[in-house]
Amino acid sequence: MKIDIVGDIHGCFAEFQQLTELLGYHWDNKYPIHPEGRKLAFVGDLTDRGANSLAVIETVWNLSKKEQAFYVPGNHCNKLYRYLLGNKVQITHGLETTVAELQALNDKEQKKIKQMFIELYENAPLYHVLDNSQCIIAHAGIREDYIGKYTNKVKTFVLYGDITGQTHEDGSPVRRDWAKNYHGKACIVYGHTPVKEVRTINNTYNIDTGAVFGGKLTALRYPELTTLSIPSSMPFVEEKFKTFA
């Protein structure tokens, strides 16, 4: 199995297109296909904050329909899904940009995108276990003892990370550094927490390099375990990036 796992895109469609081209994909249709049969994978958080979330949704939906990609949802995906179902959610923390894009469409186009995303989300596993359990893709990561389980506790961990229930001064949740204590054999690829450079520790790879905060959009090639990145066109926001001791 040869896949290219893309970090949190957050609506940065131009960077996503550039990254796939750098990886050798061709955009002959409305989605990228690799001439050597490699497939794309996504760690979630396709939308919110960036300029073109709907184009990302449509592309990933097309890839999934053609069985050319592996997608797992992130916390932003979960919130958008609930919004599209008509549930009451706060239109904040980036969701407002995706909602504005939707509201700029006519009714027919809105319905089409909504159906695409709902279908994409509902057909996605909470996390992907690939290559005979050698590679796991989970939005915010996964503890070794949670692999193979799908309880609400596991769902919370996979979508939000190892949260303590406490918050920092800026309102963001306090999270434990689960990767520091991971000792499993499976390679775990995740995002969720923006870092300036790919964080590799204990066979885990955080590939969210903060594209939407002015960092870069990164892909991890598997099984090679090499990375490629495209610099972001967005303004750099230093405080959004996590540093680890």
Secondary structure, 3 states (H helix, E strand, C coil): CCEEEECCCCCCHHHHHHHHHHCCCECCCCCCECCCCCEEEECCCCCCCCCCHHHHHHHHHHHHHCCCEEECCCHHHHHHHHHHCCCCCCCCCCHHHHHHHHHCCCHHHHHHHHHHHHHHHHCCCCCEEECCCCEEECCCCCCHHHCCCCCHHHHHHHHHCCEEEEECCCCCEEECCHHHHCCCCCEEEECCCCCCCCEEECCEEECCCCHHHCCEEEEEEECCCEEEEEECCCCCCHHHCCCCC
